[in-house]
Amino acid sequence: MTDKNKYMNNGDAESAEKLNPVSEHSFEDAFEQTGHGKLNHLVLFTSGLIMLNVSMESVGMSYAITAAECELKLTSKDKGLVNAAAFIGIISTSFLWGYLGDRIGRRAVMLPAILLSAVFSIISSFSTNVWMLLVFRFLTGC
């Protein structure tokens, strides 16, 4: 017989509550107890910059595609594929990056991923044909 059942069988409900105290805390209470400081602001700012980078990399190609249209002789199909390439890269590798982030740490995954994304983005700006552009836009999204 467990301690809780022993107390409950004896009718001592007050002792049973002491074994399993129920405490309710609000989000504000937890936030106040853990604190909020410069580190939280730094993490928020850094996360915002990363989100800005991802957004600009994936959506920014739609603005640059008009200049690349004449130079690379892009058809409507090619323009659609080039715009979708980064999104396909993001979708196809997001589970892998999430798993690796859980296993070896977020920082160890995010820093090389951001640097490689920047490198592939710069290389994609020097593309000489549509297939080279597609491959490097896909790798930018990865």
WOWOTA-V502143 format. One record per backbone hydrogen bond with DSSP energy under -0.5 kcal/mol. NH is the residue of the N-H (numbers start at 1). CO is the residue of the C=O. E is the energy in kcal/mol with one decimal. If there is no record, write none. Layout:
NH/CO/E ; NH/CO/E
//
This chain:
6/2/-2.3 ; 7/3/-2.1 ; 8/4/-2.4 ; 9/5/-2.8 ; 10/6/-1.4 ; 11/8/-0.8 ; 12/7/-2.1 ; 13/11/-1.4 ; 16/12/-1.3 ; 17/13/-1.8 ; 18/14/-1.1 ; 19/15/-1.1 ; 20/16/-1.3 ; 21/18/-0.5 ; 23/21/-0.6 ; 25/23/-0.5 ; 30/26/-2.0 ; 31/27/-2.6 ; 32/28/-2.4 ; 33/29/-2.2 ; 34/30/-2.1 ; 35/31/-1.5 ; 41/37/-1.6 ; 42/38/-2.6 ; 43/39/-2.7 ; 44/40/-2.3 ; 45/41/-2.5 ; 46/42/-2.7 ; 47/43/-2.6 ; 48/44/-2.1 ; 49/45/-2.1 ; 50/46/-2.2 ; 51/47/-2.4 ; 52/48/-2.3 ; 53/49/-2.3 ; 54/50/-2.5 ; 55/51/-2.5 ; 56/52/-2.7 ; 57/53/-2.4 ; 58/54/-2.1 ; 59/55/-2.5 ; 60/56/-1.8 ; 62/59/-1.5 ; 63/60/-1.2 ; 64/60/-1.3 ; 65/61/-1.7 ; 66/63/-0.5 ; 67/64/-0.5 ; 68/64/-1.7 ; 69/65/-1.5 ; 70/66/-0.7 ; 71/67/-1.1 ; 72/68/-2.6 ; 73/69/-0.6 ; 74/69/-1.8 ; 79/75/-2.4 ; 80/76/-2.0 ; 81/77/-2.3 ; 82/78/-2.7 ; 83/79/-2.2 ; 84/80/-1.9 ; 85/81/-1.6 ; 86/82/-0.6 ; 88/84/-2.6 ; 89/85/-2.1 ; 90/86/-2.3 ; 91/87/-2.8 ; 92/88/-2.5 ; 93/89/-1.2 ; 94/90/-1.1 ; 97/93/-2.3 ; 98/94/-2.3 ; 99/95/-2.6 ; 100/96/-2.7 ; 101/97/-2.4 ; 102/98/-2.0 ; 103/99/-2.1 ; 104/100/-3.1 ; 105/100/-0.6 ; 105/101/-1.1 ; 109/105/-0.9 ; 109/106/-0.6 ; 110/106/-3.4 ; 111/107/-2.0 ; 113/109/-1.7 ; 114/110/-2.7 ; 115/111/-2.2 ; 116/112/-2.8 ; 117/113/-2.1 ; 118/114/-2.1 ; 119/115/-2.3 ; 120/116/-2.8 ; 121/117/-2.0 ; 122/118/-2.2 ; 123/119/-2.5 ; 124/120/-2.2 ; 125/121/-1.0 ; 125/122/-0.6 ; 126/123/-1.6 ; 127/124/-1.4 ; 133/129/-1.9 ; 134/130/-2.5 ; 135/131/-2.4 ; 136/132/-2.2 ; 137/133/-2.2 ; 138/134/-2.3 ; 139/135/-2.4 ; 140/136/-1.7 ; 141/137/-1.7 ; 142/138/-1.5
//
